[in-house]
């Protein structure tokens, strides 16, 4: 059951426990790992858990991600972690070892999602100073190289928002380029035009970086504000709809 973009925590906590058992029974099963990461993120972002418990879910997700990526490096047989290699070399190693590149892309994507959520809790500037920005770049870049279409263009969507929102700090996030933000999110939208997250993030990014496209941004916000939540993504869609409505109110614009 979901109200206002928040769900009761019991079902997702049961799912987390189930994925943990599945991963313990089959340590090389990457599907169990990325679904475990996804479930932890849902617990942290979309449930009525107390704030401390939600932060703990993100902390646990970050730790699980790092453990999984270290294990992947050993399985792939490289001298470095996959995200530290050129994407073509990482893909080659995965092919040689017959490791599912799509599952590896999902692990890196959900790892980036957890570190992004952790950064929001810790503060973006503090996270950047701890090197999280570079980590997010590596994970999203590899996810795009292996399967940028996953989660309806999720890696493009995430990398676009990183370029739009991360502070640009010399020697730490010098790679941040505001000019790349909109094209990346437009790429995600091209892959999945109906996805409400793609429409919302494009709208927010246009408002932040392209004032001349304000009318387009408002139109996208109105689309998301009026959406009927998808049955299988009800909680997430309710949260997106609420955010779109809040942004329209802040702009002084009617929903319809």
Steps between C-alpha positions, in 0.01 A plus 500: 500500500631846414397846608662817373799321352584300814440131556474287810846351553410139584471361142827652379684392816380146432627531141839625625530197726407269212760651266761477774427129539511450123837676477639292785385179330644603161780756552561544126135575424514864392125520453450434870758769579356779284146420610621511862653841432179618334292382795727679748460819300122465503512458878710814535314719254138389492390361836374632830808379685647748748770729362779313677381168358478645151855633525609158622350344186715726283809430711436129464445540127831680455684230695330222303579673172868535581522138612328382181720712273817372669380142451421576136855622445636170628261300284588700189870438561613857453770678696254784571132536571282508191400863548868598508561352155411640160142382432611301193756310710244434773258365238776278357579348838133431566469328163810286559373391842141462373359737759165656412579858396139609548502387862837670554351823359213475748733444793696812407184702443352411839838556663495853356142551616596407857805724503289780355242455775778487759636826358163668540504401866863604555485820295619526141811706566615273781438194286697650212793570732496134601529392138143383454456712187774312316351170614159599364654597166681167465197291592256680272748510211550124517127434536436707187772315309360160594125573484391862508136402438456329837234640731356706214825684433590522866878538454453791256243655734733476797812624322303793363390606847856465628617744235209730591534500877845401623723789606800539271808470720848511340685166508188325633207566267664694220316262265164657588364672189165678521477491119483119507214477749202565275619284206556204732154523652351551156672177402327323789168648392557387142548145629184512716284803414214404731716442809392761756847525652649591164237770450535640852880513499505657156256764625708575809820517300346733243382730777848502652707533185284613206265782603401552136334155509284580803174438315620154401603428858161610633329276246704202617424579864130512421521162328661343806268684740200350324628149449311190608750288696605175339386200701848347521669833582225657709711627788772647279245665271311654791825652623583636154148641464524671838837653410365631169199654672721661764727650234201640310375662819842651561492642147152642558360294213169314491521124456259478209 
